[in-house]
Amino acid sequence: MTNAEKRTALAATLAPDTDTDEVLDNVLADAEALVLNRMYPYGYPDGTVVPFRYERIQIQLAAELYSKRGAEGQTGHSENGISRSWPEKSALLARIMPHVGSVSSNA
C-alpha cells in the first residue's frame, strides 16, 4: 500500500473529521515508527518499511494517535486543573510480532 493509499484510508477512518495531508502523513509516520520499533526492538535498518500484514495496524494506530489530540481514549480526566491521561501502550502493538534473528558462531 502506498503512503497516499494509507492517507486515504486514514482519512476515511477519521471521517467526518478532516485535516491536511501534512498532518495525516505526520501521524502515519509516527505510527510507522511505533510498528517498526515493536518489530525491531534493537533498531532497524534505514529504508525498512511496514510489512503488508501490519499496514492496517499502522492505520489504526495513526487513528488512535490522531484521536489523542482531543479527548478520545482517555483513561483519566479532570476538569478545572485540565489533566488528561491515556494508556501507555496501545493494545494494537501487542498484535505485532517482534522480528527474531539468530546468533551465528564461527567456533
DOGUMAR-71817 format. One line per 4 residues: number of its first residue (from 1); their letters; for each residue x, y, z of N, C-alpha, C, O. Coordinates in Angstrom, 2 decimals. Example, Ala and Ser with C-alpha at 12.3 -4.5 7.8 and 13.67 -1.06 7.14 Angstrom:
<fimars>
1> as> 13.19/-5.69/7.80/12.30/-4.50/7.80/13.20/-3.30/7.80/14.24/-3.32/8.46  12.85/-2.25/7.08/13.67/-1.06/7.14/12.90/0.03/7.87/13.41/1.14/8.04
</fimars>
This chain:
<fimars>
1> mtna> 0.85/-1.16/0.00/0.00/0.00/0.00/0.91/1.24/0.00/1.85/1.32/0.78  0.63/2.18/-0.86/1.43/3.39/-0.92/1.05/4.33/0.23/0.02/4.16/0.88  1.90/5.33/0.46/1.60/6.31/1.50/0.33/7.08/1.19/-0.43/7.41/2.11  0.08/7.36/-0.08/-1.16/8.05/-0.47/-2.38/7.19/-0.16/-3.40/7.70/0.30
5> ekrt> -2.28/5.89/-0.41/-3.39/4.98/-0.11/-3.61/4.89/1.40/-4.75/4.83/1.86  -2.52/4.87/2.17/-2.66/4.84/3.62/-3.32/6.13/4.12/-4.16/6.10/5.01  -2.92/7.26/3.53/-3.51/8.55/3.91/-5.00/8.56/3.62/-5.79/9.05/4.42  -5.39/8.02/2.45/-6.80/7.96/2.09/-7.57/7.06/3.06/-8.68/7.40/3.47
9> alaa> -6.98/5.92/3.42/-7.62/5.01/4.37/-7.75/5.67/5.74/-8.77/5.51/6.41  -6.73/6.39/6.16/-6.78/7.09/7.45/-7.85/8.17/7.42/-8.60/8.31/8.38  -7.92/8.93/6.34/-8.94/9.97/6.22/-10.34/9.37/6.28/-11.24/9.95/6.89  -10.53/8.21/5.65/-11.83/7.54/5.69/-12.15/7.06/7.11/-13.31/7.11/7.53
13> tlap> -11.13/6.60/7.84/-11.33/6.15/9.21/-11.72/7.31/10.12/-12.55/7.16/11.02  -11.12/8.46/9.87/-11.36/9.63/10.72/-12.61/10.42/10.33/-13.05/11.29/11.08  -13.20/10.12/9.17/-14.35/10.87/8.69/-15.46/10.88/9.73/-15.68/9.85/10.38  -16.15/11.95/9.92/-16.22/13.15/9.11/-15.14/14.18/9.44/-15.09/15.24/8.81
17> dtdt> -14.26/13.89/10.41/-13.17/14.82/10.70/-12.22/14.85/9.51/-12.00/13.84/8.85  -11.66/15.99/9.24/-10.70/16.12/8.16/-9.51/16.92/8.65/-9.62/17.69/9.61  -8.39/16.74/8.00/-7.20/17.51/8.31/-6.34/17.57/7.06/-6.67/16.95/6.05  -5.25/18.30/7.12/-4.38/18.44/5.96/-3.62/17.14/5.72/-3.43/16.33/6.62
21> devl> -3.18/16.98/4.48/-2.37/15.81/4.13/-1.10/15.78/4.96/-0.63/14.71/5.34  -0.55/16.94/5.25/0.69/17.02/6.03/0.48/16.45/7.43/1.33/15.71/7.93  -0.64/16.78/8.07/-0.92/16.26/9.41/-1.13/14.75/9.36/-0.61/14.02/10.20  -1.90/14.28/8.39/-2.15/12.84/8.26/-0.87/12.08/7.98/-0.65/11.00/8.53
25> dnvl> -0.02/12.63/7.12/1.26/11.97/6.83/2.15/11.92/8.07/2.84/10.93/8.30  2.12/12.97/8.87/2.91/13.01/10.10/2.42/11.96/11.09/3.23/11.28/11.72  1.12/11.82/11.23/0.56/10.82/12.15/0.87/9.42/11.65/1.18/8.53/12.44  0.80/9.20/10.34/1.15/7.90/9.76/2.63/7.58/9.98/2.98/6.42/10.23
29> adae> 3.48/8.58/9.88/4.92/8.36/10.12/5.17/7.99/11.58/6.00/7.13/11.87  4.46/8.63/12.50/4.58/8.28/13.92/4.12/6.85/14.17/4.76/6.10/14.91  3.01/6.46/13.54/2.50/5.10/13.68/3.47/4.09/13.06/3.64/2.99/13.59  4.08/4.46/11.95/5.07/3.58/11.31/6.24/3.34/12.26/6.72/2.21/12.38
33> alvl> 6.70/4.39/12.92/7.81/4.25/13.87/7.42/3.34/15.03/8.24/2.54/15.48  6.19/3.44/15.51/5.73/2.56/16.59/5.74/1.10/16.15/6.20/0.23/16.89  5.25/0.83/14.94/5.21/-0.54/14.43/6.63/-1.08/14.26/6.93/-2.19/14.70  7.50/-0.30/13.63/8.86/-0.78/13.38/9.66/-0.93/14.68/10.46/-1.86/14.80
37> nrmy> 9.45/-0.04/15.63/10.14/-0.18/16.92/9.66/-1.41/17.68/10.42/-2.00/18.44  8.41/-1.79/17.49/7.90/-3.02/18.11/8.47/-4.24/17.40/8.84/-5.23/18.04  8.55/-4.17/16.08/9.08/-5.30/15.31/10.57/-5.50/15.53/11.06/-6.63/15.61  11.30/-4.40/15.62/12.75/-4.43/15.75/13.16/-3.66/17.01/13.60/-2.51/16.91
41> pygy> 13.03/-4.28/18.18/13.29/-3.56/19.43/14.73/-3.08/19.59/15.00/-2.21/20.40  15.66/-3.64/18.83/17.06/-3.24/18.93/17.50/-2.41/17.74/18.70/-2.28/17.48  16.56/-1.84/17.03/16.85/-0.98/15.90/16.58/-1.67/14.58/16.61/-2.90/14.48  16.33/-0.88/13.57/16.05/-1.41/12.24/16.83/-0.61/11.21/17.12/0.57/11.41
45> pdgt> 17.18/-1.25/10.11/17.98/-0.57/9.08/17.19/0.56/8.42/15.96/0.51/8.33  17.91/1.58/7.95/17.26/2.66/7.19/16.56/2.06/5.98/17.05/1.11/5.37  15.44/2.62/5.65/14.69/2.15/4.48/13.73/1.02/4.79/13.01/0.56/3.90  13.70/0.55/6.04/12.77/-0.52/6.41/11.35/0.05/6.38/11.10/1.14/6.88
49> vvpf> 10.44/-0.69/5.79/9.05/-0.25/5.70/8.16/-1.23/6.47/8.55/-2.35/6.77  6.97/-0.77/6.78/5.99/-1.62/7.48/5.56/-2.73/6.54/5.12/-2.46/5.42  5.67/-3.99/6.97/5.22/-5.11/6.12/3.72/-5.03/5.85/2.96/-4.45/6.63  3.33/-5.61/4.74/1.92/-5.58/4.32/0.98/-6.02/5.43/-0.08/-5.41/5.62
53> ryer> 1.35/-7.06/6.16/0.43/-7.61/7.17/0.19/-6.65/8.33/-0.78/-6.83/9.08  1.04/-5.63/8.49/0.87/-4.68/9.59/0.42/-3.30/9.12/0.34/-2.38/9.93  0.12/-3.13/7.84/-0.29/-1.83/7.34/-1.61/-1.37/7.95/-1.77/-0.19/8.27  -2.56/-2.27/8.12/-3.84/-1.90/8.72/-3.65/-1.50/10.19/-4.30/-0.58/10.68
57> iqiq> -2.75/-2.19/10.88/-2.45/-1.83/12.26/-1.82/-0.43/12.29/-2.12/0.36/13.18  -0.96/-0.14/11.33/-0.36/1.19/11.25/-1.45/2.26/11.10/-1.40/3.29/11.76  -2.43/2.01/10.26/-3.51/2.97/10.04/-4.36/3.11/11.31/-4.75/4.22/11.67  -4.64/1.99/11.98/-5.40/2.05/13.23/-4.64/2.80/14.31/-5.22/3.58/15.07
61> laae> -3.33/2.57/14.40/-2.50/3.31/15.36/-2.50/4.80/15.04/-2.57/5.63/15.95  -2.43/5.13/13.75/-2.45/6.53/13.35/-3.78/7.18/13.76/-3.80/8.32/14.21  -4.87/6.45/13.61/-6.17/6.98/14.03/-6.20/7.19/15.54/-6.75/8.18/16.03  -5.61/6.26/16.29/-5.51/6.42/17.74/-4.70/7.65/18.11/-5.11/8.44/18.96
65> lysk> -3.56/7.81/17.47/-2.70/8.96/17.74/-3.42/10.27/17.40/-3.32/11.25/18.15  -4.12/10.28/16.29/-4.86/11.46/15.89/-5.96/11.78/16.91/-6.18/12.94/17.25  -6.63/10.74/17.38/-7.72/10.94/18.34/-7.21/11.45/19.68/-7.94/12.14/20.39  -5.99/11.13/20.02/-5.44/11.59/21.29/-5.17/13.09/21.29/-4.87/13.68/22.33
69> rgae> -5.28/13.69/20.13/-5.14/15.14/20.07/-6.33/15.80/20.76/-6.24/16.96/21.15  -7.40/15.09/20.92/-8.59/15.59/21.58/-8.79/14.86/22.89/-7.86/14.78/23.70  -9.97/14.32/23.11/-10.28/13.70/24.39/-10.60/12.22/24.29/-10.83/11.58/25.32  -10.61/11.64/23.10/-10.99/10.23/22.95/-9.91/9.31/23.49/-8.72/9.59/23.36
73> gqtg> -10.31/8.22/24.09/-9.38/7.20/24.56/-8.71/7.50/25.89/-7.76/6.81/26.26  -9.19/8.49/26.60/-8.57/8.83/27.87/-8.87/7.79/28.94/-9.95/7.21/28.97  -7.90/7.56/29.80/-8.14/6.70/30.96/-8.42/7.54/32.19/-8.90/7.02/33.20  -8.14/8.83/32.11/-8.42/9.73/33.22/-8.64/11.13/32.71/-8.19/11.50/31.63
77> hsen> -9.35/11.92/33.51/-9.64/13.29/33.11/-10.04/14.08/34.35/-10.79/13.59/35.18  -9.54/15.29/34.46/-10.04/16.21/35.48/-10.46/17.48/34.78/-9.98/17.78/33.68  -11.32/18.21/35.39/-11.91/19.36/34.73/-11.12/20.65/34.89/-10.48/21.10/33.95  -11.17/21.25/36.06/-10.62/22.59/36.22/-9.10/22.63/36.13/-8.53/23.60/35.62
81> gisr> -8.42/21.60/36.60/-6.97/21.55/36.50/-6.50/21.06/35.14/-5.30/21.07/34.87  -7.43/20.64/34.29/-7.18/20.10/32.96/-6.04/19.09/32.97/-4.92/19.40/32.56  -6.33/17.90/33.43/-5.37/16.81/33.44/-5.98/15.65/32.67/-7.06/15.18/33.00  -5.28/15.19/31.66/-5.76/14.07/30.85/-4.72/12.98/30.85/-3.53/13.25/31.02
85> swpe> -5.15/11.73/30.67/-4.19/10.63/30.57/-4.75/9.55/29.65/-5.96/9.36/29.54  -3.85/8.86/29.01/-4.18/7.76/28.12/-3.38/6.54/28.53/-2.39/6.67/29.25  -3.79/5.35/28.08/-2.99/4.16/28.37/-1.59/4.34/27.79/-1.42/4.98/26.75  -0.59/3.76/28.45/0.79/3.91/27.97/0.99/3.28/26.61/1.59/3.90/25.74
89> ksal> 0.50/2.08/26.42/0.70/1.38/25.15/-0.65/1.06/24.54/-1.63/0.80/25.24  -0.68/1.09/23.25/-1.88/0.69/22.54/-1.96/-0.84/22.54/-0.94/-1.52/22.43  -3.15/-1.36/22.67/-3.35/-2.81/22.59/-3.00/-3.32/21.19/-2.72/-4.50/21.01  -3.03/-2.43/20.21/-2.69/-2.83/18.84/-1.23/-3.29/18.74/-0.92/-4.15/17.92
93> lari> -0.36/-2.71/19.54/1.06/-3.08/19.47/1.29/-4.53/19.90/2.27/-5.15/19.48  0.41/-5.07/20.72/0.54/-6.46/21.15/0.29/-7.43/19.98/0.66/-8.60/20.06  -0.32/-6.94/18.91/-0.59/-7.79/17.75/0.59/-7.86/16.78/0.52/-8.54/15.76  1.67/-7.15/17.10/2.84/-7.13/16.23/3.91/-8.06/16.80/4.30/-7.94/17.96
97> mphv> 4.36/-8.98/15.98/5.37/-9.94/16.40/6.76/-9.36/16.20/7.10/-8.95/15.09  7.58/-9.32/17.27/8.95/-8.84/17.10/9.73/-9.75/16.15/9.53/-10.96/16.11  10.62/-9.14/15.39/11.48/-9.86/14.44/12.54/-10.62/15.23/13.17/-10.07/16.13  12.72/-11.88/14.89/13.67/-12.72/15.60/14.80/-13.09/14.66/14.58/-13.51/13.52
101> gsvs> 16.00/-12.94/15.14/17.16/-13.34/14.36/17.90/-14.45/15.08/17.41/-14.97/16.08  19.04/-14.80/14.58/19.83/-15.83/15.24/21.25/-15.34/15.38/21.70/-14.45/14.65  21.94/-15.93/16.29/23.34/-15.61/16.52/24.16/-16.71/15.86/23.94/-17.90/16.10  25.09/-16.30/15.03/25.94/-17.30/14.39/27.32/-17.26/15.04/27.77/-16.23/15.54
105> sna> 27.96/-18.38/15.00/29.26/-18.50/15.63/30.23/-19.15/14.65/29.85/-20.01/13.87  31.47/-18.72/14.70/32.49/-19.32/13.84/33.25/-20.43/14.55/34.24/-20.94/14.03  32.79/-20.81/15.72/33.50/-21.82/16.51/33.27/-23.21/16.00/33.80/-24.17/16.56
</fimars>
